[in-house]
């Protein structure tokens, strides 16, 4: 069963309308909560007046505390966690200031109109929320002796995760148990965060996960609004429901990307990379959400990519801005690392007069395991084969005055930490599997059944999957880690059953694994309008052993379209007063199906030795490789001229006509 393109078992339930999303759940007697959100980007709060059901930070004193931060190794962070409700001041438009409760959603929204907040706007000096710096080798000497140094400047805009289903939750106090229904990526992080915020034992919280209509990283940690909803339920003794509007999702759900800065690459006369320096700034927003520090850290750690660069000096600073905080969005630092590195490699090739593919070949890592100068250990890979396959699939650049071809090679981290599985063989020969990983579009129900069926020699119809908070412990479904970690736990459990045990409980631990790939693109710019046409994209990914090629390809296609949108159309703009200039799909440009170019995919398999499946991650792949390949193709079409994304017609027309 491993390696077979089995159709998703879970699709029939979804297509027949039997899915149950958060807003489909309607507990009897439920009331609704709505949130007053700041209209100011930076202001002191003078007073808050409203109806009797008004909830403010004063009502939460001694009852709620910020969710703890996840701080990667080596990252320095400020003491600036996101408050549950604004306390004394607001720092971004959309920040939750207060809440009101009513008998219906419409009545709750009407009650918001009765709330009056006295704001006193003021300016603030720039601050830093986080910093990560790491150096290895003698970068300064390498740059001093280099035959050539390429310097590039980058500006990657913020983007919105924009799941089909916005965030939401339902809370109900049932005796000593707090029951919560949540639209989330997994049960583990929200449960831990909610238990900490409320200072309750985790076992006193019964968390039920609804079907999830998209997440892309934005439904990981517990949101502040869910903490307020829980407290309201504890006080009122009836179910309390919160579902945000699309506008609220744009204003208050954490956003992704938002990186600027400079990269320097030192090379010898033959085009060998000697050292890399980078000074990058991440727009972390007004506060630190639990996972805000993760993307900047990942950006820094992966900035040498697929190349054998012996010396490096990298600093990433998180700047405090009067904007909604940032956090992991599909790729979570990997796309930014690939983007700034691969554009720099292309710039170096142009300056040296070396073919950009040849320059890459001269510097690709070829021996594994490989320890990067920043401390990651790449377990396996075949970067040159990925590059060769991408070039084969994309073909030569067609004739045309404003036509360009671009390539990009990437490395991504996946897996790490642990996941668990419980497995039982029933009396009728079926196998019941409870996984710590929770699906929200990845196809777990099918892939996990394939692993069990392959290991035990049974049909996948004889495998029953269960997911949710009432199962084994785990870390979470994010970062392309599901197959490598949860899938491996299931494989080990199945092996135990194959060896004669009746039941098996397995916790699988593993260090990080590193997937890779190469992307290529052909683009053309209309010289009269500046309109960019992407003629085709080649996506070649090495995610180790592929369990289900059909589902893996679906992940690649989805990620590629996501990545394409972030460089062609998507940007969350703010004016000079930090007022957001988009709060709906009316003026936030998402790609439609009609704008998706032909995409051809292929897989290279370099199995990792670190888990029994040999599997890595593929869910982030397209968001990492596609943007850099498109950007390099645009630069090629412009004859080397530099344009920052998104590549709008106006920007490209100005570049074509040399207009600043």
C-alpha positions in Angstrom: 0.0 0.0 0.0 2.9 2.4 0.5 3.5 4.4 -2.6 0.0 3.9 -4.1 -2.2 6.8 -5.1 -5.3 6.0 -3.0 -8.2 8.4 -3.2 -9.1 10.2 0.0 -11.6 8.3 2.2 -12.7 11.4 4.0 -13.9 13.3 0.9 -17.3 11.6 0.6 -18.3 12.9 4.0 -17.3 16.4 3.1 -18.8 16.4 -0.3 -22.1 15.1 0.9 -22.4 17.8 3.5 -21.9 15.6 6.6 -18.9 17.6 7.9 -19.5 19.5 11.1 -17.6 22.8 11.3 -17.6 24.9 14.4 -20.5 27.1 13.4 -22.6 24.1 12.7 -22.6 23.3 16.4 -25.5 24.9 18.2 -25.8 23.8 21.9 -29.2 24.4 23.4 -29.5 27.6 25.2 -26.3 29.1 23.8 -25.6 32.8 24.0 -23.2 34.7 21.8 -20.2 36.8 22.5 -18.8 39.6 20.3 -15.7 41.6 20.7 -15.1 45.4 20.7 -11.9 46.0 18.7 -9.6 48.9 18.7 -10.1 51.5 16.0 -6.7 53.1 16.9 -3.3 51.8 16.1 -1.7 53.3 19.2 -3.7 54.8 22.1 -4.3 54.9 25.8 -7.7 53.8 27.0 -9.4 56.4 29.1 -12.7 54.7 29.8 -15.0 52.0 28.5 -18.8 52.2 28.9 -21.4 49.8 27.6 -24.3 47.5 28.4 -24.5 45.3 31.5 -23.0 42.3 29.8 -19.8 44.2 29.0 -16.5 42.3 29.8 -13.3 44.3 30.1 -9.7 43.5 31.3 -10.8 44.6 34.8 -13.2 41.7 34.9 -10.4 39.3 34.0 -8.0 40.4 36.8 -6.7 37.4 38.7 -8.7 35.1 36.4 -6.8 35.0 33.1 -3.2 35.5 32.1 -1.4 35.6 28.7 -0.7 32.4 26.9 3.0 31.5 27.4 5.5 32.0 24.6 7.3 29.4 22.6 10.9 30.6 22.4 13.3 28.8 20.1 16.8 28.2 21.2 19.0 31.3 21.1 16.2 33.8 20.6 16.0 36.8 22.9 12.4 38.0 23.5 10.9 41.0 25.2 8.3 40.7 27.9 5.5 41.5 25.6 2.9 38.7 25.4 -0.4 39.5 23.8 -2.9 40.5 26.5 -6.2 38.7 26.7 -8.0 42.0 26.6 -6.4 45.4 26.2 -5.1 46.7 29.5 -4.8 50.5 29.6 -3.7 50.9 26.0 -4.1 49.5 22.5 -1.3 48.8 20.1 -3.0 47.8 16.8 -6.3 48.2 15.0 -8.4 45.2 15.7 -7.0 44.4 19.1 -9.7 43.0 21.4 -10.6 45.7 24.0 -13.8 44.3 25.5 -16.6 41.9 24.9 -20.4 41.8 25.1 -22.8 38.8 25.4 -26.3 38.6 24.0 -29.0 36.0 23.2 -28.2 36.0 19.5 -25.3 36.8 17.2 -27.2 39.7 15.7 -28.1 41.0 19.2 -24.4 40.7 20.2 -23.3 42.7 17.2 -25.9 45.3 18.0 -24.7 45.5 21.5 -21.2 46.4 20.2 -22.7 49.7 19.0 -23.6 50.6 22.6 -19.9 50.4 23.7 -18.0 53.6 23.9 -14.2 53.6 24.3 -12.3 56.8 25.1 -9.0 56.6 23.1 -6.1 59.0 23.6 -3.8 58.4 20.6 -0.1 58.9 21.2 3.2 58.2 19.4 5.8 55.7 20.7 9.5 55.2 20.1 10.6 52.1 18.1 11.1 48.9 20.1 12.5 45.5 19.5 10.5 42.4 20.5 13.0 39.7 19.6 16.6 39.1 18.4 18.4 36.1 17.1 22.1 36.2 16.0 24.4 33.4 15.1 27.8 33.3 13.4 30.0 30.4 12.4 33.4 30.4 10.6 35.3 33.5 9.9 32.9 35.5 7.7 34.7 38.8 8.0 38.0 37.3 6.6 36.1 35.5 3.9 34.5 38.7 2.7 37.8 40.6 2.9 39.5 38.0 0.6 36.5 37.4 -1.7 36.9 38.0 -5.4 33.3 39.2 -5.6 30.6 40.3 -3.1 26.9 40.5 -4.1 24.6 42.6 -2.0 20.8 42.4 -2.2 18.0 44.3 -0.5 14.6 42.6 0.2 11.1 43.6 1.2 8.6 40.8 1.6 5.1 42.1 2.5 2.7 40.8 5.1 0.1 38.4 4.0 -3.2 37.0 5.5 -3.7 33.3 6.0 -7.3 33.7 4.9 -8.8 30.3 5.8 -12.2 29.6 4.3 -13.6 29.3 7.8 -12.7 32.1 10.3 -11.7 31.3 13.9 -14.3 30.4 16.5 -15.1 28.4 19.7 -17.9 27.3 22.0 -17.5 27.1 25.8 -19.7 25.5 28.4 -19.2 24.9 32.1 -20.4 21.4 33.0 -19.9 21.1 36.7 -16.2 21.1 37.4 -15.4 20.5 33.7 -15.0 23.2 31.1 -16.2 21.9 27.8 -14.7 23.6 24.7 -15.4 23.1 21.0 -12.7 24.7 18.9 -11.8 25.3 15.2 -8.1 24.5 15.5 -5.2 22.6 13.9 -4.7 20.2 16.8 -5.8 19.7 20.4 -2.4 19.8 22.1 -1.3 23.4 21.9 -4.7 25.0 22.5 -5.3 22.8 25.5 -2.0 23.6 27.1 -2.4 27.3 26.3 -6.0 27.4 27.7 -5.0 25.5 30.8 -2.2 28.0 31.5 -4.3 31.1 30.7 -7.1 30.0 33.1 -4.8 28.4 35.6 -6.8 25.2 35.4 -5.5 21.6 35.3 -5.6 20.3 31.7 -7.7 17.3 32.8 -10.5 19.8 33.9 -10.9 20.9 30.2 -12.7 18.7 27.7 -11.7 19.9 24.3 -13.6 18.8 21.2 -12.3 19.6 17.7 -14.7 20.3 15.0 -13.9 19.8 11.3 -11.6 22.6 10.2 -12.2 24.8 7.1 -8.6 25.7 6.5 -5.9 27.0 8.9 -2.5 27.5 7.1 -0.9 28.1 10.5 -3.4 30.6 11.8 -5.3 28.2 14.0 -2.5 26.9 16.1 -2.2 28.4 19.6 -5.4 29.3 21.5 -6.6 32.8 20.6 -7.2 35.4 23.3 -10.9 35.6 22.3 -11.3 31.9 23.2 -10.0 32.6 26.7 -12.6 35.3 27.2 -15.3 33.1 25.8 -14.4 30.4 28.4 -14.6 32.8 31.3 -18.0 34.1 30.1 -19.2 30.5 30.0 -17.9 29.8 33.5 -19.7 32.9 34.8 -23.0 32.5 33.0 -23.5 28.7 33.3 -24.7 28.4 29.7 -22.9 27.7 26.5 -21.2 30.7 25.0 -20.3 30.8 21.2 -17.9 33.0 19.3 -17.4 33.0 15.6 -15.4 35.9 14.1 -16.4 37.7 10.9 -14.2 37.9 7.9 -13.3 41.5 8.7 -12.2 40.4 12.2 -10.1 37.7 10.7 -8.3 40.2 8.6 -7.8 42.6 11.5 -7.1 40.3 14.4 -5.9 36.8 13.4 -2.1 36.9 13.2 -0.6 37.4 9.8 2.5 36.0 8.1 5.7 37.1 6.3 6.6 40.7 6.7 10.4 40.6 6.4 12.9 43.2 5.1 16.7 43.6 5.1 20.0 42.9 3.4 21.9 39.8 2.3 25.6 39.7 1.3 27.2 36.7 -0.5 31.0 36.4 -0.9 32.4 34.3 -3.7 35.8 33.4 -5.1 36.8 33.9 -8.7 35.4 30.5 -9.7 32.0 31.2 -8.3 32.4 29.2 -5.0 30.4 30.6 -2.2 32.7 31.5 0.7 30.5 33.3 3.2 27.1 34.8 3.8 26.0 37.8 5.9 22.4 38.8 6.6 20.8 41.6 8.6 17.0 41.1 8.5 14.1 42.7 10.2 10.8 40.8 10.9 7.7 42.9 11.4 6.5 41.1 14.5 3.6 43.4 15.2 2.5 44.9 18.5 2.8 41.9 20.8 4.3 38.4 20.9 1.8 35.6 20.2 2.9 32.2 21.5 4.6 31.3 18.2 5.6 34.7 16.9 9.3 34.0 17.4 9.2 30.8 15.3 9.2 32.1 11.7 12.1 34.6 12.3 14.2 31.9 13.9 13.5 29.4 11.1 14.3 32.2 8.5 17.7 32.6 10.1 18.5 28.9 10.6 17.7 28.0 7.0 19.3 31.0 5.2 22.2 28.9 3.8 19.7 26.7 2.0 21.0 23.9 -0.1 24.5 25.3 -0.5 27.9 24.5 1.1 28.7 27.9 2.6 31.5 27.5 5.2 31.1 30.8 7.0 28.0 32.8 8.0 26.9 35.7 10.2 23.1 36.2 10.5 21.0 38.5 12.6 17.2 38.6 12.6 15.5 41.3 14.7 11.8 41.5 15.4 10.6 45.1 15.2 7.6 46.1 17.3 5.1 47.8 15.1 1.5 49.1 15.6 0.1 46.2 13.6 -1.6 42.9 14.4 1.1 40.4 15.5 2.7 37.9 13.0 3.1 34.2 13.5 3.4 31.0 11.5 1.7 31.0 8.1 2.2 28.1 5.7 6.0 27.8 5.5 6.7 29.9 8.6 10.1 31.3 7.8 11.1 28.8 5.2 9.7 30.8 2.2 11.4 33.9 3.4 14.7 32.2 3.8 14.5 30.6 0.3 13.4 33.9 -1.2 16.2 36.1 0.1 18.9 33.5 -0.6 17.8 32.4 -4.0 17.3 35.9 -5.3 20.8 36.7 -4.0 22.3 33.7 -5.8 20.6 34.8 -9.1 22.0 38.3 -8.6 25.5 36.9 -8.0 25.2 34.8 -11.2 24.3 37.9 -13.2 27.1 40.0 -11.7 29.7 37.2 -12.4 28.4 36.4 -15.8 27.8 32.7 -14.8 24.7 30.8 -15.7 22.5 30.8 -12.6 22.0 27.0 -12.8 25.7 26.4 -13.2 26.4 28.6 -10.2 24.0 26.6 -8.1 25.6 23.3 -9.3 29.1 24.4 -8.2 27.8 25.0 -4.6 25.1 22.4 -3.9 25.6 20.1 -0.9 26.3 16.6 -2.1 27.3 14.6 1.0 25.0 13.6 3.8 24.6 13.9 6.7 25.7 17.5 6.4 26.0 19.9 9.3 25.2 23.5 8.3 27.3 26.3 9.8 24.2 27.4 11.7 23.8 24.0 13.4 21.2 22.1 11.5 22.1 18.5 10.4 20.6 17.7 7.0 19.8 14.0 7.1 19.6 13.1 3.4 18.9 14.6 0.0 19.8 14.8 -3.7 19.6 18.5 -4.5 21.2 18.2 -8.0 18.7 15.5 -9.1 15.8 17.8 -8.0 17.4 20.7 -10.0 17.9 18.5 -13.1 14.3 17.2 -12.9 12.9 20.7 -12.6 14.9 22.0 -15.6 13.8 19.0 -17.6 10.1 19.6 -16.8 10.2 23.4 -17.4 12.1 23.3 -20.6 13.9 26.1 -22.4 12.9 29.7 -22.2 10.7 30.5 -25.2 11.4 33.5 -27.4 10.0 36.8 -26.4 11.3 40.2 -25.4 9.9 40.2 -21.8 10.0 36.5 -21.1 12.0 35.1 -18.2 12.9 31.8 -16.7 13.7 31.4 -13.0 14.8 28.5 -10.7 15.1 28.1 -7.0 16.4 25.3 -4.8 15.2 25.0 -1.2 15.7 23.0 2.0 13.0 22.8 4.7 12.9 21.5 8.2 10.1 19.1 9.3 9.3 16.7 12.1 11.1 16.8 15.4 9.8 16.3 19.0 7.2 13.5 19.3 3.8 12.1 18.3 1.9 9.1 19.6 -0.5 6.4 18.5 -2.8 3.8 20.2 -3.8 0.8 18.2 -6.1 -2.2 18.9 -7.0 -5.2 16.9 -10.7 -6.0 17.4 -12.3 -9.4 17.6 -13.6 -9.2 14.0 -10.1 -8.5 12.6 -10.5 -4.8 12.2 -7.8 -2.4 13.5 -8.8 0.7 15.5 -6.2 3.5 15.4 -6.2 6.7 17.6 -3.6 9.2 16.4 -2.2 12.2 18.3 -2.2 14.1 15.0 -5.3 15.9 13.9 -6.3 16.4 10.2 -7.4 19.6 8.6 -7.1 18.9 4.9 -4.0 16.7 4.8 -5.7 13.3 4.2 -4.6 11.6 7.5 -7.5 9.2 7.4 -6.4 7.8 4.1 -2.6 7.9 4.6 -2.7 6.4 8.1 -4.9 3.6 6.9 -2.4 2.9 4.1 0.4 2.6 6.6 -1.5 0.2 8.8 -2.8 -1.9 5.9 0.7 -2.1 4.5 2.3 -3.1 7.8 -0.4 -5.7 8.7 -1.4 -7.0 5.2 -5.0 -6.0 5.5 -7.4 -3.9 3.5 -7.6 -0.2 4.2 -11.3 -0.7 4.7 -10.5 -2.7 7.8 -8.7 0.3 9.4 -10.7 2.7 11.5 -9.2 6.1 12.4 -10.0 8.3 15.3 -8.7 11.8 16.1 -9.1 14.4 18.8 -8.2 15.4 22.3 -9.3 12.2 23.9 -6.4 10.3 22.4 -2.7 10.0 22.9 -0.4 12.9 23.7 1.3 14.8 20.9 2.7 18.1 19.8 0.5 19.2 16.9 -0.3 19.2 13.2 1.8 21.9 11.6 5.1 22.4 9.8 4.9 19.3 7.5 5.5 17.0 10.5 2.5 14.7 10.4 3.7 11.7 8.3 7.3 11.8 9.6 6.1 11.8 13.3 2.5 10.7 13.7 2.8 8.3 10.7 6.0 6.8 12.1 4.2 6.3 15.5 1.5 4.4 13.7 4.0 2.3 11.7 5.7 1.3 14.9 2.4 0.4 16.6 1.4 -1.6 13.6 4.7 -3.5 13.8 3.9 -4.4 17.4 0.5 -5.8 16.4 2.2 -7.7 13.5 4.5 -9.2 16.2 1.5 -10.6 18.1 0.5 -8.0 20.6 -3.1 -7.3 20.9 -2.9 -3.7 21.6 0.0 -1.2 21.2 0.7 2.3 22.6 3.6 4.0 21.0 5.4 7.4 21.4 7.7 8.1 18.6 10.6 10.6 19.1 12.8 12.0 16.3 15.2 14.8 15.5 14.3 17.2 12.7 14.3 15.8 9.1 15.0 18.0 6.1 13.0 17.9 2.9 14.2 19.7 -0.2 13.3 20.5 -3.8 13.8 22.6 -6.9 11.2 24.8 -8.6 11.3 26.5 -12.0 9.0 29.0 -13.7 8.5 30.7 -17.1 6.8 34.1 -17.0 6.1 36.9 -19.5 5.4 40.6 -18.9 3.1 42.6 -21.2 5.0 45.7 -22.1 1.9 47.8 -22.6 0.1 46.9 -19.3 2.8 45.4 -17.0 0.5 42.3 -16.6 2.5 39.2 -15.6 1.6 35.9 -17.0 3.0 32.7 -15.4 3.1 30.3 -18.3 4.1 27.2 -16.3 5.7 26.1 -13.0 7.7 22.9 -12.5 7.7 21.7 -8.9 10.1 18.9 -7.9 10.1 17.9 -4.2 12.1 15.4 -2.1 10.0 14.5 0.9 11.7 11.2 1.4 9.4 8.2 1.0 6.1 9.2 -0.4 3.2 7.3 1.2 0.5 8.5 -1.2 1.6 10.3 -4.3 -1.9 11.6 -5.1 -2.2 13.3 -1.7 1.3 14.5 -1.8 0.8 16.1 -5.2 -2.3 17.8 -3.8 -0.3 19.3 -1.0 2.3 20.5 -3.5 -0.3 22.0 -5.8 -2.1 23.8 -2.9 1.2 25.1 -1.5 2.3 26.3 -5.0 -0.9 28.3 -5.5 -0.6 29.7 -2.0 3.0 30.7 -2.8 2.1 32.1 -6.2 -0.5 34.3 -4.6 1.9 35.8 -2.1 4.2 37.1 -4.9 1.6 38.0 -7.5 -1.3 39.6 -5.7 -1.4 39.3 -2.0 -0.3 42.1 0.4 -1.7 43.4 3.6 -1.2 47.2 3.3 -1.2 49.7 6.1 -1.1 53.5 5.8 1.3 55.9 7.5 -0.9 55.8 10.7 -0.8 52.0 10.7 -4.4 51.8 9.7 -5.0 48.5 7.7 -6.1 49.2 4.2 -7.8 45.9 3.6 -10.3 44.0 5.7 -12.1 41.8 3.1 -11.6 39.9 -0.1 -13.0 43.0 -1.9 -9.6 44.6 -1.8 -7.3 41.7 -0.7 -6.5 40.0 -4.0 -6.7 36.2 -3.8 -6.0 34.2 -6.9 -9.0 32.6 -8.5 -9.0 29.2 -10.2 -8.9 30.9 -13.6 -5.6 32.5 -12.7 -3.8 29.3 -11.8 -1.1 28.4 -14.3 -0.2 24.9 -15.5 1.9 23.2 -12.8 3.8 20.0 -13.4 5.0 18.0 -10.4 7.5 15.3 -9.7 9.1 13.7 -6.7 12.6 12.6 -5.8 12.8 10.2 -2.9 15.8 10.4 -0.6 14.5 8.4 2.4 15.5 9.7 5.8 17.3 7.2 8.1 15.6 8.9 11.1 12.2 7.2 11.0 10.8 3.8 10.0 8.9 5.3 7.0 11.8 7.2 5.5 9.4 10.1 5.3 9.9 13.9 5.6 7.4 16.7 5.0 5.7 18.1 1.9 2.9 20.3 3.1 5.0 23.5 3.0 6.9 22.8 -0.2 5.1 24.9 -2.8 5.0 27.9 -0.6 8.8 27.7 -0.2 10.0 27.0 -3.8 7.4 28.7 -6.0 7.8 32.4 -4.8 11.6 32.4 -5.3 11.4 30.8 -8.7 8.7 33.3 -9.8 10.8 36.2 -8.5 13.9 35.0 -10.3 11.9 34.6 -13.5 10.5 38.1 -13.2 14.1 39.5 -12.7 15.2 37.5 -15.8 12.4 39.0 -17.8 13.3 42.5 -16.7 17.0 42.0 -17.6 18.1 41.8 -14.0 16.1 44.8 -12.7 14.8 44.4 -9.1 11.2 44.5 -8.1 9.8 43.5 -4.7 6.6 41.4 -4.5 3.8 41.5 -5.1 4.5 41.8 -8.8 1.6 44.0 -9.7 1.1 45.4 -13.2 1.9 48.9 -12.0 5.2 47.9 -10.5 6.2 45.9 -13.5 5.2 48.5 -16.0 7.3 51.1 -14.1 10.2 48.7 -14.1 9.8 48.1 -17.9 9.8 51.8 -18.5 12.5 52.7 -15.9 10.1 54.9 -13.9 10.7 55.1 -10.2 
